[in-house]
Amino acid sequence: MSARTSKLLLKRLSKYLDKSRLLTSDEALAPYECDGLSAYRQRPALVALPDTTGQIQAILRICYEMDVPVVTRGAGTSLSGGALPHKDGVVLGLAGLNKILDIDIQNRTARVQPGVRNLAITEAAAPYGLYYAPDPSSQIACSIGGNVAENAGGIHCLKYGLTVHNILNIKILTIEGEVLSIGTQALDSPGFELLALLTGSEGMLGVITEITVKLLPKPDVARVLMASFDDVEKAGNAVTGIIGSGIIPGALEMMDNLAIRAVEDFMHIGYPADADAILLCELDGMESEVNDQIEAVQQVLNESGASEVRLARDEQERTMFWAGRKSAFPAAGRLAPDYYCMDGTIPRKHLGQVLKRIGRLSEEYGLPVANVFHAGDGNLHPLILYDANQEGQLHLAEQLGARILELSVEVGGTITGEHGVGIEKIDQMCVQFQTAELAQFHAVKDAFDSKRLLNPGKAVPELHRCAELGAMHVHHGQLPHPEIERF
């Protein structure tokens, strides 16, 4: 951005925001140069921190008139570079819009602003015996607006669904500043299903200013089984067996030995450190139903080759089992200076096979991989351990990650489950989709944002990019934005 344009933009925005909410110095911009994918960094021209919808509307209209790119940012916990700034653009920070506007007990809904933390919704609903089901590991920090933008999942998404299944209505602003209300509180609405389209659109179609979420009654009983296995393939097959038996657990999670040991050293949960893999299976509902399901699942686990099956003794131990699982990402940070968190989804029946192949890829690239993931819906989160201070290791980690994503597609899965595409997986979109499909994605983008100012360069690759990469021969590790600094 030229100095003249920058000065004019700041002058126009200053009519609507106090200068303390318009950040331009290098020191003030530094915290916004990346999201949770810190290997890629880019400082924006300016950061705007509105705290009203009117201010957001004014910012968007000014940027639209001046052809300035806008990247919307929630809590910055994205792991795919979805909130990576544009060097000539504005970062629109929505953390200040953090009010819970209404809790409707009778209809079991909450109306919230986008900056509200995921966990804060459940905390506010708890006195009424209600909670918000999607619970990503970052729920203590991540914002509900970001959850909608990425269609976040979490431990309990197997039974209760992703974000898209737990929201009823959103209000958005288009890049021109037009207000749209998408969705309804009824069971269905006429016209195209735009709510599903907007959910997971990664900030490319509009800016979310308000969300109405569903609240669920807290289950009468929730019990957790922990099963140990001496082989990851047996654990993967046990997942298929549980679902195949007709039981849908509240949550069904898996960790391999490297992840188990990392968590145990970090949290001292009581996980079996010598197991090749563990499954955590939560069953919830009415007590009689849960007791019957416990017996059925124990039988499946034993028949699948579990070396040990433990039932959490009480609520305290159940909470500890899940605390360990949710601490897997920070625990992995103790294993190496850096790690690269992947996010692919595969059919459950291929879990064992894919885990074995990830192990072979790990040996091929010489980088350890800790696997921790939502086993019930096949959402993998391989953590590739590396040291960015050693020349070439980041590139190797990127290559290995690309191979894992392409493996997911090969077995009938997809390159993302809940982290989105951002810039991280944009090359693999050329593997997942054909040219005609990508052209349709661009047509949708143009219908909402013809100038392509909202989060440009993310999620959907340009068609010429795929042509350059070549039909199923992606050049692994090459950045879609050469000007972005790598760390």
C-alpha angles and dihedrals in degrees: 000000000000120000090244093053091045092052093048092047092051091048093052095045091048089069089068106028132046112247090247086067094051110074121196109147120099091242093052094044096049097083090055099050094097144007127221089309092075095171087084121055136174128164116225125226091244142355120219119197109192123178100192135056089235091059091050090051092052092048092051094048092051093047090048092052092047096041092239117157117239126207114190116215130192119175094331094240095127112129098200103060090259092143096042106137128241111240092229096037147082125258107218105207114200099182090109092064093076107136128126098221101189143352113205106199096184094051093034096232138126125207111209143167119248096252094061112116116245094237092047090068092059091043090054093045096045097087087062094050091253136118143180109250108209106085115175115189089254092055092122089064112015120098126235090234090058090046089057092045092053098030090236122206128185142181095310098044092101093073102019103034139235125295091279090062093050105050129078106183141007133189117215140179119222120222088263090056096253116151117231129182111207123192134007141242090239123090092255140006134202123256131031119340095252094161090068090045093054094045107086094012090126097227093300099116107036147334115266113225103168137016133194110205133190119247122207130207113254109256117253091234136013121184130177130213120198115201124190124209134190091212131042092217091059089051091050091050090050089060090056089047094053094050091041090056089066096253119126107197121211085239136358116187134172135201129182126221097271091052092044093054093046092053094043092052089047102041108015092222097157096255114159101258093196096056119108088216142354132206123209110202120184120195119191140175133070114002097242091049093048092050091053091048092050090058093047094048093046088055092050092048093050092046089050091058104264111171092205136008119196128186115210106253096218145343092283093057091044089054091048093051090055094041087060093051092048090049093055095101097051090040090056088057087072092060099063140000090256141011134193113219114211128197121199133144128219137176108276093237090067097052097104094044094048094047090054090050092048087054091054091047089051090056092045093055096036093234124121117237124204112201121210120154155140096276096180094067097027095248105155125203107184110182109212110205119214144141115245089197090068110081114250098010095107089051090050091050090052091050092049091047091051091051091052092050092049089049088055090055091044092060093047100271136112138254095246140030106177111338096075128222103272108154095311098077101023093113091052089056084074088060096045098047139039124234094259091054093049089049089057090051089054090049090055090049091051091050090060101028114018093174090052093226099138112091094329120203095024136117100351118060122220111256093240088056091061091046090054092049091050129231105301095344105098115181097234121230100011112138119238088217111046091188092063112103116238123213 
